């Protein structure tokens, strides 16, 4: 009788321990799942916020470029066209013909520039054509200033099934790096390399400017721009490194899982 009771209590204890362990496993699994889901939602929220901000910034950059080009380039072309037309002397038929032809050529140039601005207004569609195309377009606008020698190299063919959202964030980061060079580096040469291999995208941007102390800058308020670049690249699963020193220019290296 005692043995039967002992066996019953032993069985009951075993069953109790089993159910406690089972409940603990279920609770632990639920907590881990919830935490993973919460982290995923946080990451997704960060990505969406970064994407929206990048879209706004690309649009703002586009409008600034358009405004500058209307003032500095197309405005000058139209002013020159007007001056040429006003200087025509009908009495001198040969010179009048030359000036009319020059005015027509200037008008055609103005129309071409306006068409380019129209493409630039498309913004997201430019990135949708592919990251390399968007980069080439950005370089063409910088080259028009006449202040920089830009060497651009592509190595490897990016997959056709790209990620437009990720491309937009990458493109905005590249814009930000180039803007920093133009504002602060005092450089006259920029080298950009875009390469793709083993499902990874590598980007290197080098300038021959005055450089800076990376560690000190990251500690100061001025380093917020660098931190912002790091954060954006991290959100899309990449890493970025800044290699610079005073008087020796700057190298920015980015690698990202792609697509």
N, C-alpha and C positions, 0 to 999 in steps of 0.2 A: 504493500500500500504506500509506504513511504517513498519507495523507488518510483512509483507511478506519479506521485505528487511532485517529486523532484524533477522527473522528466517533463511534467507539465509546465512547471515554473521555468525550467531551462528553455523549453520550447517557446514559452511566452516571452521570455527575456530576449531570445534570439530574434523572434518575430518583431518585437518592439524596437530592438536595435536596428534591424533591417529597415523597418519603416522610417525610423529617425534618419538613417543614412540616406534612404531614398528621397525623403522630403528635403534633406540638406542638399543633395545633389540637384534636385529640381529647383530649389530656391537659388542655389549658386549659379546654375545654368541660366535661370531667368534674369538674375542680376547682371551676369556677363553679357547676355543678349541685349538687355536694356542699355548697358553702358556702351556696347558697340554701336547700337542703333543711335544712341544720343551723340556719340562721337561722329558717326556718319552724317547725322543731320547737321551738326555743327560745321563739319567740313563742307557739306553741301551748301550751307548758308554762307560760309566764308567765300566759297567759290562763286556763288551767285552774286554776292555783294561786290566781290572783286571784278567780276565780269561786267556788272552794271556800271561800276566806277570807270572801268577801262573804256566802255562804250562812250560814256560822257566825255572822257578826256580825249579820246580819238576825235570825237566830233568837235570839241573845243579847239584842238590842235588844227583840225581841218579848217575851221573858220578863221583862225589866226593866219594860217598859210594863205588862204584865199584873200583875206584883207590885205596882207602884205603884198601879194602878187598883183592885186588890182591897183594898188598904189604905186608900187615900184616898177612894175613891168608893163602891164596892159595900159595903165594910165599914161605912161611915157610914150608908148607906141601910138596911142590915140592923139596925144598932144603933138607928137612929131608929124602925124598924118595931117592934123589940122594946120600946123605951121607950113607944111609943104604945099597944101592946097591953097592956102592964103597967099603964098609967094608966087603963084603961077601968073606969068605975064602973057596974055593971049597974043600980044603983038609979036613975040618971039615964039614961033610955032614949034621949032625944034626943042628948045628948052622946056616949053610948056608940056610937050609930049613926054619928055624925060621925067618931069615932076609928077605928071599924072600916073605914069607907070610905077614910079617910086611910091606914090600914095596907094596904088592898088596893092603893091607888094606888102606895104605896112599893114593895110587892112586885112589881107590874107593871114599875115602873122598874128594879128590880133584875134581873128576868128579861131585860129588853131589854139592859141593860148586859152581862149574862152572854152573851147571844147575840152581841153585838159582840165580846166577848173571844174567843168561839169562832171567829168569822171571822178575827180577828187571829192566832189559833193556826195558821191555814192557811198563813201566811207566803208560800211560793213561789206558791201559788195566787192570792194577792192580786196579785202582780206579773204573773202569767199573764193576769189580767183586763185588763191594759194599764197602761203606765207612768202615764198621767194619773190612773187610778183609785187606784193605789197612793199617789201623791202626795197626792191629796185625802184619803185615809184617814189618812195621816200627819199632815196639817194638822189634821184633826178632833181628833186626840189632843192636839196642842199647844194648840189653842184651848181645850180643856177645862180647862187650867191657869188660864185667866183672866188670864194675865200678858202676852199678846201680841195685838196687832191684826195679822192676817195678810191680805194682799191677794194673791189668786191669779188669774192670767190665763192662759188658753190661747188661742193664735192658730194656726190651721191644724189640719187633722185628720191625725193620725199614720196611716201605712198599717196596714191590718189585719194584714198578714203581718209582724209584728214579730219581733224576736229576743229570746226570754225571757232567755237568758243575759246578753246585753248590757244588757237592761232591768234585770236584777237588780243588776248592777254600778253602773249609773247611779243606781238607787234608793238603793243603799247609800251612794254618794258624797253624794247629796242629804241622806240621814239624817245623815251625818257633818258636813256643813256646818251643818245646823240644830242639831245637838248642840253644835257649837262656839259658835254664836250664843248658845244658852241658857246655856252654861257660862261664857263669857268676855266676851261683847259688852256686857252690861248694857243690852240693847236692849228696847224695848217695841213695836216695829213691824217686821214682816218682809214684804217684797214678793217674790213668786215669779212668774216669767214663763216659760212653756213655749211655744215656737213652733216650727213646722215649715214649711220651704220648701226647694225645690230639693234634695230628698233629704238635707237637713241638719237636725239637731235643735239648737235654741238654748235654753239655760237661763240665766236670770239670777236670782240671789238677792241681795237687798239688805237691809241692816239699818241702823237709826239708832243703833247703839251707839257705844262709845267709840273704835272703830277701832284700828289698830296700824300700826307701821312694817314694811311688807312685806319690804323688803330685809334689815333687821336680823333679823327673825324667821326668815327662810329660812336665815340663817347659823347660827342658834342651834339647840340641841336642841329647843326649843319648836316649831320650824318643821317637825318631822318629820311632823306631821299634814297640813300643806300639801303637803309633798313626796309623801306617800302619795296624796293626792288627785290630784296631777299625774300620778303614775305610773299610777294606775288608769285615768284618762281617756286617757292616752297608749296604753295597752295595747289599748283598744277603738277606737283610731283617731281620737281627739279631742284638743282642746287646752283648757286652762283658764287663766284670768288672774285675779289678785287685785288689786283696786284699792281701796286703803284708806290712810287717814292718821289720825293721832291726833286724836280729837275729831270726826271726820267720817264715822263709820260705815264699812261695807265693802260692796263690790260684787264678787260672784264671777260670772264669765262663762264659760260652757262651750259649745263647739260640737263636734258629733260627726257624722260621716257616718252616715246612718240611712235604711233599716235596714242 
